[in-house]
């Protein structure tokens, strides 16, 4: 499926849109980590919680858990969420 | 950003040896800031400085440390406002960097339990000279980690991180400093790689004699905020602990509640800050020890009155030095603004080199980097307008 990458993670992927697969958001992030080592820990902590200032959207709807199911036709977007200096 | 400093005539009381008399290597000042890292390369006499940076622009860099065992390898602890924490490693003095394959992370807890997550790596310490490629890291919230492969992969120290008693000393994640509770001042005894010290803000000062498997508090003599119980280890807030290289049985400490000295095997800290001028007090963050004289140490006092402004008392920046183990202190202000300078210097943001005379360096939260090449008698601003400075380390390279 298509995954849209936010600016802070472009140093890993090198491009704005990448292809990855997984039956859940957690699996998708695992595949991204295989393709782009180090990616997963920057957005998921060691207790498998999504990090506070990265937002995950599936087909435009925000999701909050790594066990969120995904279909191959889904579009996933990661967004940075931080304001101020 | 690099500035050329003009040579000034020595002031009365300045160190007598010429500034360029000895060279253990060329000095590089490693500056970690809230928005990236900079390396300031000094010339042989430490008069002019070349800025190399920013590295990791936009990253929150808590600490950059050179491995003194090879004088080439740098580790930098980083995160951004959005992304989780990591470690970057350079083996060519910052020309190229590579991210750690396994940054410090707590053990995952079983389903249904609330596990801790590393917010940032706050402190980096190279291990003993006889343990090449080994490093320790201290984190926020308080945890300790070790790498045996030069910082590529990191493993938690369960004897500390998962110790139920120590978890009570650490308090909860809402406690500690405004930037989060921290484990810092990881010190390796140069005579024995198994003998370690570390400190927690808050959570006291502790010692291990088995490479961190077990720990013992050393808080006797340390004071806590008025009306709190000093027997409660959680209430102790050491800001910075340093061991004297030429007398590893002596430690100095800048604490939330005073300046202390500890001479082992005693386990009782002595509040040597009582001899500071009363109107200045003995509150602050950093502590610097002399590389060859265990009676000499420097502090940078902060205003710890009322709401804790944590700025130079009265808006008049001063470094204080003791040359007699804390029996007395001398004010050093040569080159500093004389008024309206409300500086804050964080606990990691002041250090010294190994040259003779010793060079001292500190960075302010307002982004100024200051240097002295005569042990603090005369100071020069070598960089302005940097981001908020978190850490300053003076390293020596070949």
Interface residues (C-beta under 8 A of the other chain):
Chain A: X6 X8 X9 X37 X38 X41 X42 X43 X44 X45 X46 X47 X48 X49 X51 X53 X54 X80 X81 X82
Chain B: X80 X81 X82 X83 X84 X86 X99 X100 X101 X103 X105 X106 X107 X108 X109 X114 X115 X116 X117 X118
